[in-house]
Amino acid sequence: MLHRLVKTGPEEAAVLAIDRPHPKLWTYYVLCCLAVLPAAPVLLPLHWFRYRTMRYHFTAEGVSMSWGILFRRQILLNYARIQDIHLESNIVERWLGLARLQVQTASGSASAEMTIEGLQEFEAVRDFLYSRMRGVKDGHPASAPPAAAATTPHEHAELAATLRAVATELREVRLALERRSRSCEEGGDV
């Protein structure tokens, strides 16, 4: 994996330091489980393990998220794959000051590839992801392939033929201008 130096400001450093959801996420999970009281004894342990094992990792190349004890799940997304980011927050999450970022890719799925939940710094994380996503698409990273590498042999042949035709026309224009210049010097009309 290619690592490169990343200039980080105070906001970016704060985002890179996030590795766990905010403790208020557990409060949110408890409130959600209490809303469906009959299922709470089953849902509370599941949400507890999810909350305790959830980890985030922001790097120069992408973002990863993992959770689970028995069935461990890990999602790794490079910034180049990110297509869109949605910020969502229901009334309880807003009351707690939390939000979820739904990160979508071009995977063909209608749902988000990754949902980063339990964030209080959600706007800073969203802006960070957008800046990284745009930076990758604008070609700023050192690992971006050069544009010439993306062309096919057929396109090379077409380009060479076009350049030859342009060179021939320029040569003819230059010769015509030289003939015109000589005729003007000899005193002829133009």
Rosetta constraint file for C-alpha pairs under 8 A:
AtomPair CA 2 CA 143 HARMONIC 7.86 0.50
AtomPair CA 3 CA 60 HARMONIC 7.20 0.50
AtomPair CA 3 CA 61 HARMONIC 7.65 0.50
AtomPair CA 4 CA 60 HARMONIC 7.11 0.50
AtomPair CA 4 CA 142 HARMONIC 8.00 0.50
AtomPair CA 5 CA 60 HARMONIC 7.84 0.50
AtomPair CA 6 CA 60 HARMONIC 6.57 0.50
AtomPair CA 8 CA 12 HARMONIC 5.31 0.50
AtomPair CA 8 CA 13 HARMONIC 5.72 0.50
AtomPair CA 9 CA 13 HARMONIC 6.02 0.50
AtomPair CA 10 CA 14 HARMONIC 6.22 0.50
AtomPair CA 11 CA 15 HARMONIC 6.40 0.50
AtomPair CA 11 CA 124 HARMONIC 6.73 0.50
AtomPair CA 12 CA 16 HARMONIC 6.12 0.50
AtomPair CA 12 CA 124 HARMONIC 7.81 0.50
AtomPair CA 12 CA 128 HARMONIC 6.59 0.50
AtomPair CA 13 CA 17 HARMONIC 6.17 0.50
AtomPair CA 14 CA 18 HARMONIC 6.72 0.50
AtomPair CA 15 CA 58 HARMONIC 7.39 0.50
AtomPair CA 15 CA 121 HARMONIC 7.85 0.50
AtomPair CA 15 CA 124 HARMONIC 6.97 0.50
AtomPair CA 15 CA 125 HARMONIC 5.91 0.50
AtomPair CA 15 CA 128 HARMONIC 7.39 0.50
AtomPair CA 16 CA 57 HARMONIC 7.34 0.50
AtomPair CA 16 CA 58 HARMONIC 5.25 0.50
AtomPair CA 16 CA 59 HARMONIC 6.86 0.50
AtomPair CA 17 CA 58 HARMONIC 7.83 0.50
AtomPair CA 18 CA 56 HARMONIC 6.74 0.50
AtomPair CA 18 CA 57 HARMONIC 7.12 0.50
AtomPair CA 18 CA 58 HARMONIC 7.58 0.50
AtomPair CA 19 CA 55 HARMONIC 5.39 0.50
AtomPair CA 19 CA 56 HARMONIC 4.45 0.50
AtomPair CA 19 CA 57 HARMONIC 5.60 0.50
AtomPair CA 19 CA 58 HARMONIC 7.94 0.50
AtomPair CA 20 CA 54 HARMONIC 6.29 0.50
AtomPair CA 20 CA 55 HARMONIC 4.91 0.50
AtomPair CA 20 CA 56 HARMONIC 5.86 0.50
AtomPair CA 21 CA 25 HARMONIC 6.68 0.50
AtomPair CA 21 CA 51 HARMONIC 7.58 0.50
AtomPair CA 21 CA 54 HARMONIC 7.07 0.50
AtomPair CA 21 CA 55 HARMONIC 7.32 0.50
AtomPair CA 21 CA 56 HARMONIC 7.93 0.50
AtomPair CA 21 CA 117 HARMONIC 6.70 0.50
AtomPair CA 21 CA 118 HARMONIC 4.66 0.50
AtomPair CA 21 CA 119 HARMONIC 5.91 0.50
AtomPair CA 22 CA 118 HARMONIC 5.30 0.50
AtomPair CA 22 CA 119 HARMONIC 5.89 0.50
AtomPair CA 22 CA 120 HARMONIC 6.85 0.50
AtomPair CA 23 CA 27 HARMONIC 7.33 0.50
AtomPair CA 23 CA 118 HARMONIC 7.77 0.50
AtomPair CA 24 CA 28 HARMONIC 6.32 0.50
AtomPair CA 24 CA 96 HARMONIC 6.69 0.50
AtomPair CA 24 CA 98 HARMONIC 7.63 0.50
AtomPair CA 24 CA 118 HARMONIC 7.12 0.50
AtomPair CA 25 CA 29 HARMONIC 6.21 0.50
AtomPair CA 25 CA 51 HARMONIC 7.41 0.50
AtomPair CA 25 CA 98 HARMONIC 7.53 0.50
AtomPair CA 25 CA 117 HARMONIC 7.79 0.50
AtomPair CA 25 CA 118 HARMONIC 4.93 0.50
AtomPair CA 26 CA 30 HARMONIC 6.20 0.50
AtomPair CA 26 CA 47 HARMONIC 7.85 0.50
AtomPair CA 26 CA 48 HARMONIC 7.22 0.50
AtomPair CA 26 CA 51 HARMONIC 6.46 0.50
AtomPair CA 27 CA 31 HARMONIC 6.24 0.50
AtomPair CA 28 CA 32 HARMONIC 6.20 0.50
AtomPair CA 28 CA 92 HARMONIC 7.16 0.50
AtomPair CA 28 CA 93 HARMONIC 6.89 0.50
AtomPair CA 28 CA 96 HARMONIC 7.64 0.50
AtomPair CA 29 CA 33 HARMONIC 6.17 0.50
AtomPair CA 29 CA 44 HARMONIC 7.60 0.50
AtomPair CA 29 CA 47 HARMONIC 6.39 0.50
AtomPair CA 30 CA 34 HARMONIC 6.13 0.50
AtomPair CA 30 CA 44 HARMONIC 6.75 0.50
AtomPair CA 31 CA 35 HARMONIC 6.29 0.50
AtomPair CA 32 CA 36 HARMONIC 7.07 0.50
AtomPair CA 33 CA 37 HARMONIC 6.49 0.50
AtomPair CA 33 CA 39 HARMONIC 7.15 0.50
AtomPair CA 33 CA 40 HARMONIC 4.91 0.50
AtomPair CA 33 CA 43 HARMONIC 6.21 0.50
AtomPair CA 33 CA 44 HARMONIC 6.27 0.50
AtomPair CA 34 CA 40 HARMONIC 5.98 0.50
AtomPair CA 36 CA 40 HARMONIC 6.26 0.50
AtomPair CA 39 CA 43 HARMONIC 6.08 0.50
AtomPair CA 40 CA 44 HARMONIC 5.57 0.50
AtomPair CA 41 CA 45 HARMONIC 7.22 0.50
AtomPair CA 42 CA 46 HARMONIC 6.92 0.50
AtomPair CA 43 CA 47 HARMONIC 6.12 0.50
AtomPair CA 44 CA 48 HARMONIC 5.98 0.50
AtomPair CA 45 CA 49 HARMONIC 6.20 0.50
AtomPair CA 46 CA 50 HARMONIC 6.25 0.50
AtomPair CA 47 CA 51 HARMONIC 5.96 0.50
AtomPair CA 48 CA 52 HARMONIC 6.07 0.50
AtomPair CA 49 CA 53 HARMONIC 6.02 0.50
AtomPair CA 49 CA 68 HARMONIC 6.67 0.50
AtomPair CA 49 CA 69 HARMONIC 7.08 0.50
AtomPair CA 50 CA 54 HARMONIC 5.86 0.50
AtomPair CA 50 CA 67 HARMONIC 5.96 0.50
AtomPair CA 50 CA 68 HARMONIC 5.78 0.50
AtomPair CA 51 CA 67 HARMONIC 7.96 0.50
AtomPair CA 53 CA 66 HARMONIC 7.49 0.50
AtomPair CA 53 CA 67 HARMONIC 4.89 0.50
AtomPair CA 53 CA 68 HARMONIC 5.80 0.50
AtomPair CA 53 CA 69 HARMONIC 7.19 0.50
AtomPair CA 54 CA 65 HARMONIC 7.20 0.50
AtomPair CA 54 CA 66 HARMONIC 5.66 0.50
AtomPair CA 54 CA 67 HARMONIC 4.32 0.50
AtomPair CA 54 CA 68 HARMONIC 7.25 0.50
AtomPair CA 55 CA 65 HARMONIC 5.63 0.50
AtomPair CA 55 CA 66 HARMONIC 5.33 0.50
AtomPair CA 55 CA 67 HARMONIC 6.42 0.50
AtomPair CA 56 CA 63 HARMONIC 7.28 0.50
AtomPair CA 56 CA 64 HARMONIC 5.71 0.50
AtomPair CA 56 CA 65 HARMONIC 4.58 0.50
AtomPair CA 56 CA 66 HARMONIC 6.73 0.50
AtomPair CA 57 CA 63 HARMONIC 5.66 0.50
AtomPair CA 57 CA 64 HARMONIC 5.15 0.50
AtomPair CA 57 CA 65 HARMONIC 6.48 0.50
AtomPair CA 58 CA 62 HARMONIC 6.20 0.50
AtomPair CA 58 CA 63 HARMONIC 4.53 0.50
AtomPair CA 58 CA 64 HARMONIC 6.59 0.50
AtomPair CA 59 CA 63 HARMONIC 6.12 0.50
AtomPair CA 61 CA 78 HARMONIC 5.75 0.50
AtomPair CA 61 CA 79 HARMONIC 6.39 0.50
AtomPair CA 62 CA 76 HARMONIC 7.18 0.50
AtomPair CA 62 CA 77 HARMONIC 5.46 0.50
AtomPair CA 62 CA 78 HARMONIC 4.06 0.50
AtomPair CA 62 CA 79 HARMONIC 5.02 0.50
AtomPair CA 63 CA 76 HARMONIC 6.00 0.50
AtomPair CA 63 CA 77 HARMONIC 5.42 0.50
AtomPair CA 63 CA 78 HARMONIC 6.50 0.50
AtomPair CA 63 CA 79 HARMONIC 7.47 0.50
AtomPair CA 64 CA 74 HARMONIC 7.09 0.50
AtomPair CA 64 CA 75 HARMONIC 5.47 0.50
AtomPair CA 64 CA 76 HARMONIC 4.32 0.50
AtomPair CA 64 CA 77 HARMONIC 6.17 0.50
AtomPair CA 65 CA 74 HARMONIC 5.64 0.50
AtomPair CA 65 CA 75 HARMONIC 5.27 0.50
AtomPair CA 65 CA 76 HARMONIC 6.65 0.50
AtomPair CA 65 CA 114 HARMONIC 7.80 0.50
AtomPair CA 65 CA 116 HARMONIC 7.67 0.50
AtomPair CA 66 CA 72 HARMONIC 7.25 0.50
AtomPair CA 66 CA 73 HARMONIC 5.49 0.50
AtomPair CA 66 CA 74 HARMONIC 4.14 0.50
AtomPair CA 66 CA 75 HARMONIC 6.33 0.50
AtomPair CA 67 CA 72 HARMONIC 5.87 0.50
AtomPair CA 67 CA 73 HARMONIC 5.56 0.50
AtomPair CA 67 CA 74 HARMONIC 6.68 0.50
AtomPair CA 68 CA 72 HARMONIC 4.34 0.50
AtomPair CA 68 CA 73 HARMONIC 6.13 0.50
AtomPair CA 75 CA 114 HARMONIC 7.06 0.50
AtomPair CA 77 CA 81 HARMONIC 6.64 0.50
AtomPair CA 77 CA 82 HARMONIC 7.35 0.50
AtomPair CA 78 CA 82 HARMONIC 7.10 0.50
AtomPair CA 79 CA 129 HARMONIC 7.43 0.50
AtomPair CA 79 CA 132 HARMONIC 6.14 0.50
AtomPair CA 79 CA 133 HARMONIC 4.96 0.50
AtomPair CA 79 CA 136 HARMONIC 6.66 0.50
AtomPair CA 80 CA 133 HARMONIC 6.01 0.50
AtomPair CA 80 CA 136 HARMONIC 5.56 0.50
AtomPair CA 80 CA 137 HARMONIC 6.58 0.50
AtomPair CA 81 CA 105 HARMONIC 5.64 0.50
AtomPair CA 81 CA 106 HARMONIC 7.01 0.50
AtomPair CA 82 CA 103 HARMONIC 6.77 0.50
AtomPair CA 82 CA 104 HARMONIC 5.95 0.50
AtomPair CA 82 CA 105 HARMONIC 4.75 0.50
AtomPair CA 82 CA 106 HARMONIC 7.45 0.50
AtomPair CA 82 CA 133 HARMONIC 6.34 0.50
AtomPair CA 83 CA 103 HARMONIC 7.73 0.50
AtomPair CA 83 CA 104 HARMONIC 5.67 0.50
AtomPair CA 83 CA 105 HARMONIC 4.82 0.50
AtomPair CA 83 CA 106 HARMONIC 6.32 0.50
AtomPair CA 83 CA 133 HARMONIC 7.90 0.50
AtomPair CA 84 CA 103 HARMONIC 6.11 0.50
AtomPair CA 84 CA 104 HARMONIC 5.19 0.50
AtomPair CA 84 CA 105 HARMONIC 6.83 0.50
AtomPair CA 85 CA 101 HARMONIC 6.55 0.50
AtomPair CA 85 CA 102 HARMONIC 5.63 0.50
AtomPair CA 85 CA 103 HARMONIC 4.64 0.50
AtomPair CA 85 CA 104 HARMONIC 6.13 0.50
AtomPair CA 85 CA 126 HARMONIC 7.13 0.50
AtomPair CA 85 CA 130 HARMONIC 7.67 0.50
AtomPair CA 86 CA 101 HARMONIC 5.62 0.50
AtomPair CA 86 CA 102 HARMONIC 4.96 0.50
AtomPair CA 86 CA 103 HARMONIC 6.53 0.50
AtomPair CA 87 CA 99 HARMONIC 6.84 0.50
AtomPair CA 87 CA 100 HARMONIC 5.84 0.50
AtomPair CA 87 CA 101 HARMONIC 4.73 0.50
AtomPair CA 87 CA 102 HARMONIC 6.37 0.50
AtomPair CA 87 CA 122 HARMONIC 7.74 0.50
AtomPair CA 87 CA 126 HARMONIC 7.68 0.50
AtomPair CA 88 CA 99 HARMONIC 5.80 0.50
AtomPair CA 88 CA 100 HARMONIC 5.19 0.50
AtomPair CA 88 CA 101 HARMONIC 6.35 0.50
AtomPair CA 88 CA 102 HARMONIC 7.46 0.50
AtomPair CA 89 CA 93 HARMONIC 5.55 0.50
AtomPair CA 89 CA 94 HARMONIC 6.01 0.50
AtomPair CA 89 CA 98 HARMONIC 6.97 0.50
AtomPair CA 89 CA 99 HARMONIC 4.69 0.50
AtomPair CA 89 CA 100 HARMONIC 6.15 0.50
AtomPair CA 90 CA 94 HARMONIC 6.15 0.50
AtomPair CA 90 CA 99 HARMONIC 7.90 0.50
AtomPair CA 91 CA 95 HARMONIC 6.16 0.50
AtomPair CA 92 CA 96 HARMONIC 6.30 0.50
AtomPair CA 93 CA 97 HARMONIC 5.96 0.50
AtomPair CA 93 CA 98 HARMONIC 4.85 0.50
AtomPair CA 93 CA 99 HARMONIC 6.07 0.50
AtomPair CA 94 CA 98 HARMONIC 5.73 0.50
AtomPair CA 94 CA 99 HARMONIC 6.99 0.50
AtomPair CA 97 CA 120 HARMONIC 5.94 0.50
AtomPair CA 98 CA 117 HARMONIC 7.90 0.50
AtomPair CA 98 CA 118 HARMONIC 5.72 0.50
AtomPair CA 98 CA 119 HARMONIC 5.34 0.50
AtomPair CA 98 CA 120 HARMONIC 4.93 0.50
AtomPair CA 98 CA 122 HARMONIC 7.56 0.50
AtomPair CA 99 CA 117 HARMONIC 6.34 0.50
AtomPair CA 99 CA 118 HARMONIC 6.21 0.50
AtomPair CA 99 CA 119 HARMONIC 5.63 0.50
AtomPair CA 99 CA 120 HARMONIC 6.68 0.50
AtomPair CA 99 CA 122 HARMONIC 6.19 0.50
AtomPair CA 100 CA 115 HARMONIC 6.44 0.50
AtomPair CA 100 CA 116 HARMONIC 5.56 0.50
AtomPair CA 100 CA 117 HARMONIC 4.31 0.50
AtomPair CA 100 CA 118 HARMONIC 6.47 0.50
AtomPair CA 100 CA 119 HARMONIC 6.64 0.50
AtomPair CA 100 CA 122 HARMONIC 7.24 0.50
AtomPair CA 101 CA 115 HARMONIC 5.55 0.50
AtomPair CA 101 CA 116 HARMONIC 5.06 0.50
AtomPair CA 101 CA 117 HARMONIC 6.43 0.50
AtomPair CA 101 CA 122 HARMONIC 7.12 0.50
AtomPair CA 101 CA 126 HARMONIC 7.18 0.50
AtomPair CA 102 CA 112 HARMONIC 5.53 0.50
AtomPair CA 102 CA 113 HARMONIC 7.50 0.50
AtomPair CA 102 CA 114 HARMONIC 5.94 0.50
AtomPair CA 102 CA 115 HARMONIC 4.46 0.50
AtomPair CA 102 CA 116 HARMONIC 6.46 0.50
AtomPair CA 103 CA 112 HARMONIC 5.52 0.50
AtomPair CA 103 CA 113 HARMONIC 5.93 0.50
AtomPair CA 103 CA 114 HARMONIC 5.20 0.50
AtomPair CA 103 CA 115 HARMONIC 6.16 0.50
AtomPair CA 103 CA 116 HARMONIC 7.82 0.50
AtomPair CA 104 CA 111 HARMONIC 7.37 0.50
AtomPair CA 104 CA 112 HARMONIC 4.66 0.50
AtomPair CA 104 CA 113 HARMONIC 5.27 0.50
AtomPair CA 104 CA 114 HARMONIC 6.97 0.50
AtomPair CA 105 CA 112 HARMONIC 7.37 0.50
AtomPair CA 105 CA 113 HARMONIC 6.34 0.50
AtomPair CA 107 CA 113 HARMONIC 7.93 0.50
AtomPair CA 109 CA 113 HARMONIC 7.85 0.50
AtomPair CA 121 CA 125 HARMONIC 6.26 0.50
AtomPair CA 122 CA 126 HARMONIC 6.01 0.50
AtomPair CA 123 CA 127 HARMONIC 6.08 0.50
AtomPair CA 124 CA 128 HARMONIC 6.01 0.50
AtomPair CA 125 CA 129 HARMONIC 6.10 0.50
AtomPair CA 126 CA 130 HARMONIC 6.12 0.50
AtomPair CA 127 CA 131 HARMONIC 6.06 0.50
AtomPair CA 128 CA 132 HARMONIC 6.23 0.50
AtomPair CA 129 CA 133 HARMONIC 5.88 0.50
AtomPair CA 130 CA 134 HARMONIC 5.97 0.50
AtomPair CA 131 CA 135 HARMONIC 5.93 0.50
AtomPair CA 132 CA 136 HARMONIC 6.22 0.50
AtomPair CA 133 CA 137 HARMONIC 6.39 0.50
AtomPair CA 134 CA 138 HARMONIC 5.90 0.50
AtomPair CA 135 CA 139 HARMONIC 6.34 0.50
AtomPair CA 135 CA 140 HARMONIC 5.44 0.50
AtomPair CA 135 CA 141 HARMONIC 6.96 0.50
AtomPair CA 136 CA 140 HARMONIC 5.98 0.50
AtomPair CA 136 CA 141 HARMONIC 5.99 0.50
AtomPair CA 136 CA 144 HARMONIC 7.70 0.50
AtomPair CA 139 CA 144 HARMONIC 5.97 0.50
AtomPair CA 140 CA 144 HARMONIC 7.37 0.50
AtomPair CA 145 CA 149 HARMONIC 6.81 0.50
AtomPair CA 145 CA 150 HARMONIC 7.98 0.50
AtomPair CA 146 CA 150 HARMONIC 7.44 0.50
AtomPair CA 147 CA 151 HARMONIC 7.48 0.50
AtomPair CA 151 CA 155 HARMONIC 6.13 0.50
AtomPair CA 151 CA 156 HARMONIC 6.96 0.50
AtomPair CA 152 CA 156 HARMONIC 6.40 0.50
AtomPair CA 153 CA 157 HARMONIC 6.31 0.50
AtomPair CA 154 CA 158 HARMONIC 6.26 0.50
AtomPair CA 155 CA 159 HARMONIC 6.04 0.50
AtomPair CA 156 CA 160 HARMONIC 6.11 0.50
AtomPair CA 157 CA 161 HARMONIC 6.21 0.50
AtomPair CA 158 CA 162 HARMONIC 6.23 0.50
AtomPair CA 159 CA 163 HARMONIC 6.12 0.50
AtomPair CA 160 CA 164 HARMONIC 6.17 0.50
AtomPair CA 161 CA 165 HARMONIC 6.27 0.50
AtomPair CA 162 CA 166 HARMONIC 6.23 0.50
AtomPair CA 163 CA 167 HARMONIC 6.11 0.50
AtomPair CA 164 CA 168 HARMONIC 6.15 0.50
AtomPair CA 165 CA 169 HARMONIC 6.26 0.50
AtomPair CA 166 CA 170 HARMONIC 6.14 0.50
AtomPair CA 167 CA 171 HARMONIC 6.14 0.50
AtomPair CA 168 CA 172 HARMONIC 6.30 0.50
AtomPair CA 169 CA 173 HARMONIC 6.16 0.50
AtomPair CA 170 CA 174 HARMONIC 6.09 0.50
AtomPair CA 171 CA 175 HARMONIC 6.19 0.50
AtomPair CA 172 CA 176 HARMONIC 6.10 0.50
AtomPair CA 173 CA 177 HARMONIC 6.15 0.50
AtomPair CA 174 CA 178 HARMONIC 6.19 0.50
AtomPair CA 175 CA 179 HARMONIC 6.20 0.50
AtomPair CA 176 CA 180 HARMONIC 6.13 0.50
AtomPair CA 177 CA 181 HARMONIC 5.99 0.50
AtomPair CA 178 CA 182 HARMONIC 6.16 0.50
AtomPair CA 179 CA 183 HARMONIC 6.19 0.50
AtomPair CA 180 CA 184 HARMONIC 6.21 0.50
AtomPair CA 180 CA 190 HARMONIC 7.08 0.50
AtomPair CA 181 CA 185 HARMONIC 6.24 0.50
AtomPair CA 182 CA 186 HARMONIC 6.18 0.50
AtomPair CA 183 CA 187 HARMONIC 6.46 0.50
AtomPair CA 183 CA 188 HARMONIC 5.34 0.50
AtomPair CA 183 CA 189 HARMONIC 7.39 0.50
AtomPair CA 183 CA 190 HARMONIC 7.47 0.50
AtomPair CA 184 CA 188 HARMONIC 5.27 0.50
AtomPair CA 184 CA 189 HARMONIC 6.45 0.50
AtomPair CA 184 CA 190 HARMONIC 6.55 0.50
